[in-house]
């Protein structure tokens, strides 16, 4: 029998084993690359999904329907926990937040982030390029979203991550107060967008001693802005970062330019990017390990033709 929605470990259980690095993904293909690299969890990134499915930066064009469908496809194909960036819940009312979280949990999400931003992100995100000031709702509106999300996830293994974008507009102390209250309400862990120093990690740790998420870790002058080992001591056991997008885009440009210049696909067929993998079908076998169960099920249904050979 075919198996789906088969993740056997929660994100909470995984964090108890140690620090979890979750690269941003946007579809099954990027998830397959992350799984092949050995990552133990995924982050379905709003920004990456927007580029991949709308051809635009993260300016609020993606819909809840698109996000749920993408999550559903990925969790059917891969058994690693997936954290979903659900922004403000895709609507002004806490009812929107409730329905979004309910649907994502049904689609197999292991954790969902809900924040205090506004649904109007276009003009605000333009400012982001020159210093960032984003729309932030008042605290009570944020807490209403948290209550709605918690109600939607009650009785499931899906964890709510209380995210705030308030730091850049109201300051770090305000952001801490918001997520601390959300944790007291029952959220599983906090996430403050815009954190970029060990000092800020320490300040949040003083208010929230349990597990925390560090978002979008960056580098400066060839070094990470924070040490993963150091923040692990403060229980930042979930760390996300945009590890794949640049590589995917640059790789496609590299292959595409060579192929159009050579007027052939020799470069694509022969170049292995240093991975030592010769042949497209070999790579597809590595990232699609469950194909055989589909072929076996096909035979069980009565198909007589031999379908055991993988076809890319």
N, C-alpha and C positions, 0 to 999 in steps of 0.2 A: 504494500500500500504506500502511496506517496505521502511524504511528510512535509508539512508547512507550519509556519509560526512555531518553530521548534526550539527557540532559544531556551536553554535549560538553566541559565544563571542570570540573576538580576544584577543591575548595575551596583546595587548596594553590596551584594555578595562579592562582586568583583573588586570593589574598592577595599573591602576588608582584607583582600589578598595583597594589596599594594597599590601604588600609584598607577592610574589608568590614563594612557594617552589616547585621545580620540580625535583622529584627523577629520576635517570637514569633507563630506562627500555630497553628491548631488543626484546620483542614480545608481543602478546596479553595476554599471561598468566601473565607476569610481570605487564603489564598495568592494568589487572584486580585487582591484589593485591594492586597496588597504588591507584586505584579508590576506592576500598573497604576501604582503610585506610583514605580516605578523602582528598587526594591531589587534587589540582585544575588544575594541568598541568603535562605534562610528558616531559622528555628529552630523545630522542632516541640517546643513547650514542654509539659512535663509538667503544669504548673499550668493552662495554657490548655486543654489537652486534657481535663483533669479537670473543669473547669467546663463545657466544651462537651458532653462525652459522658457525664459522671456527675452533673452538676448539683451538684458538691461541690468544695470547695477541694482543694489538693494534699495529700491525707492517705493516699495509697497505695492508692486503690481501683481505678485503671486497671490493666489487664492487659497483658502483652506482646502478646497476640493483637490487642487493640484498637490498640495503638501501631503494630504492623506493618501492619495493614490501612489505617490512616490514612496512613501513610507511602507505602504502595503506591499508594493513590488519588492522592495529591498528585504523586508522581513520574511517574505516567502522564499527568497533565494539564499539568504545568509543567516546563520544562527548566532550572530554576535549582537550584543545589546546595542541599540540605537537610541541616541539622545536626539530629540527633535526641537529645533528652534521654532517656536510657535509665536514669536513676537508678542503682540498684545492680546492675542486670542482671536484676531480677525473680526473685530467688531467692537462697537462702543459699549454694548451691554454685557454684563457678566453672563448673560444667557449665551452669547456668542462664544465666550471663553469656555463655558461648560460644554457646549456641543463640540467645539473643536477638540478639547481634551478627551472627551468621551470617544470620539471617532478615532483619534490617534492611538488611544490605548487599545481599542479594538483592532487597529491595524498593526499592532505589535510593538509600539514604542515602549522602550524600557524606562525612559524619562522624558519629561517635557519641560521646556523653559517658558515661563510666562513673565512678561516684563511690564513696566509702567510707562512705556512709550505711547505715542499716539499712532493712530492708523494713517495719519497724513505724514508721509515720510519723504516725499519728493523734494520739496523746497528745503526741508530741514537737512536732508542728506547732502544737498548741494553745499550748504554751509560747512558740512563735515570736511570737505576738501580744504577748507581754510580755517580750521580751528575747532569746528564741531560745537554746535549748540542744537540740541534736539528737543522736540516737544515731549514734555513729561506731564503726566496727569497728576492730580493731587493724591495724597496718600490714601484717602478713603476710597477713591475709585480703584486704586491699585489693590487695596485690601479686599475689595469686593471681587475683583478678578481672582485673587488668591483663594477666597472662600469658594468661588464657583469651580475653580480647577480642582481643589481638594475634594469637593463633593463628586465631581465627575470621576475621579481616580480612586475613590473609596472602594475597597474590596478588590483592587487589582494590584499587580506587582509593579505598576508604573509609578515612578517617583516624580513629584513636582519639584522643580528647581526654581526658586524665587530669584528672578533676575531683575536688576534695576539699571536704567540708563541715566539716573539722576545725578551722577557724580559731576559731569561736565557742566551742568546747569545750576545745581544747588550745592555742590560740594561733596566731599567724600563722607563727611559726618552724616549728612542727610541720607546718603545712600546706605550707610551702615544701619541707621535707624530703621529704614524701610525694610531691608532684608532681615534684620533681627526680629522685627515684629512679625514678618512672614514666617520665620522659623518657629516663633512662639505659637503661631496659628496652626502649625502642622506641616509646613513645607519641609522637604527632605534636606535641602542644602541651599546655600546662598550663592549668587553670582553677581559680581559688580562689574559692569562693562567699563572699560577704561583704566583698570588697574595696571600699573606699570612699574612698581617698585617693591622691594622687600619691606620697606617701612609701611606701605599700605597693606601688604599681606599681614604684617604683625598686628596692625590696628584692627583689621577685621577678625583676626584670630582671637583677640582679646574679648570680642563680643560674641563670637560664635566658635566655641572650642571644638565642635564636631567636624565632620567632613565638609569641605568646601570645594567649589569649582573655580579654577583659574582660567579665564577666557582668552583665546586668541593670543597665545604667547608669541612675543616678537623678539627681534634681535637688533642690536645696535653695534656698529663698528666690529662686526664679526663675532659678537658674543651675545648670548641670550640675555635679555634684560633681567631675568631672575634665574636662579639655579633651581632646577627641578628637585634636586636632592634637598636643598634648603627649605623649599616650600612644602615638601613632603613631610618634614618634621612638624609642620603646622597643620597637617591633615588636609592639604590641598591634593586630594587623592584623585581628582578628575581634572585633567588638563586638555583643553582643546587648542587646535591650531590649524591654520590653512596650509597644510602640508602638500597637497596634491594639485591644486588648481594651476599654479605656474608651470609645473612639470608637464601636466596634460596639454596645456595650451602651447608651450614651447615645443613639445614633442610633435604635436600635430603640424605646427608650422615647419619644423625641420623636415619631417617626412614629406609634407606637401610640396615644399620648395624643391627638394631633390627630385621628386617624381615628375613635377612639371618641367623642370629643367632637363631631365634625362629622357622625358617622354616614355617612361616605362615605370614598372613597379619593382625593379631590381633592388633599389635602395630599401624599400619596405620589406622585401622578402629576405634580404641578406643582413641588414643592420639590426643588431640585437641590443643596442644601448648599453652594452657592457654586462648584460644579464646572463649571457651564455645560452640564451634560448633561441634555437634555430628552427624557425618555422612557426607560422601563425597558428596552425592547428594545435601544435604542442602547447603554446601559451594558453589557448582557450581551454584545453584540457585541464591545465593547472588551476585556472580560475573558475572552472565550472565542474567541480568534482562530483556533483550529484546527477550528472546527465544519465548515468547508467540506470538509475532507478526509474527514470521516465521511460527509457527503452524497455526495461523489464516489464513495467506496467502496461506498456503498449502491447507486448507479446501476450500478457495475461488477458488482455481484452480480446484476443483472438487474431491479432495481426500475424500473418504467416511469413511475410517477408523478413529477411534478416536486417535488423536495425541496430546491430551492436556496434557498428563503426561510427565514431564521432564525425559529424559533418559540420564544418565551420560555416 
